[in-house]
Amino acid sequence: MSADLQGSRALVTGAGHGIGRAIAVALAEAGADVAVHYHSSAEEATKTVSEIEALGRRAKAFKADVTVTAEVDRFVEEAAGFLGGLDVLVCNAGHLVGRAKIAEMPDEHFDQVIATNLTSTFRTVRATLPHLAKSSAGRIITMASLAAHNGGGPGSVAYAAAKAGVIGFTKGLAKELGGTGITVNAVAPGFIKGTAFHDTFTAPQAQQAMESGIPVGRAGTPQDVGSAVVHLASPASGFLTATTVDIDGGVWPR
């Protein structure tokens, strides 16, 4: 079995830049047409669409706030209509939001982090299930994090909790959908260099320290995550479900 996705129809949330863009482009390189979701990065989403179209695949950008049910339901219907159905869903949208210690954290911050990372995954999956159910080999890939395993860096307890929730959601959903032909798996990136996430929230010295502790001797790239997602989306992973693929260079062996 190969990672050939020729003719597949994929939707990737948070695909305007960084890991999301790399995933969307990797799926297109494997032969998929892609619906590119974004929230605020319209210009960057347009660039993602252009990269995909340059590969000879169809792509279109769709704007939505994934923390709002009505917006999720709308953009999923629009994306499925553009693609003519849906075979692959990648719930990449998420955000640290900010670093805050629990003792100083307002309710609003915790709620926003959970909504942005965990509840948004639930909303998007729920909206896409009727379309994925019509696919001969539906695939759902969620976005966890190394933080789900090790608690994350300073001030990221809420984020770690949200990403741990994504892993639990993935396992439960895989069992719920067992026998339908839809597989459900998560990817858990570690230190992925050159992304807005770490450039915004992680100081250069901290990034250097993280990179020096990676057993394979280098930081990860967005393309590393994209390659793993392509495999999970492909026919080659048909017997793989309810699992989490750690993309961290060996930092968290299990």
Secondary structure, 3 states (H helix, E strand, C coil): CCCCCCCCEEEECCCCCHHHHHHHHHHHHCCCEEEEEECCCHHHHHHHHHHHHHCCCCEEEEECCCCCHHHHHHHHHHHHHHHCCCCEEEECCCCCCCCCCHHHCCHHHHHHHHHHHHHHHHHHHHHHHHHHCCCCCCEEEEECCCHHHHCCCCCCHHHHHHHHHHHHHHHHHHHHCCCCCCEEEEEEECCECCCHHHHHHCCHHHHHHHHHCCCCCCCECHHHHHHHHHHHHCHHHCCCCCCEEEECCCCCCC
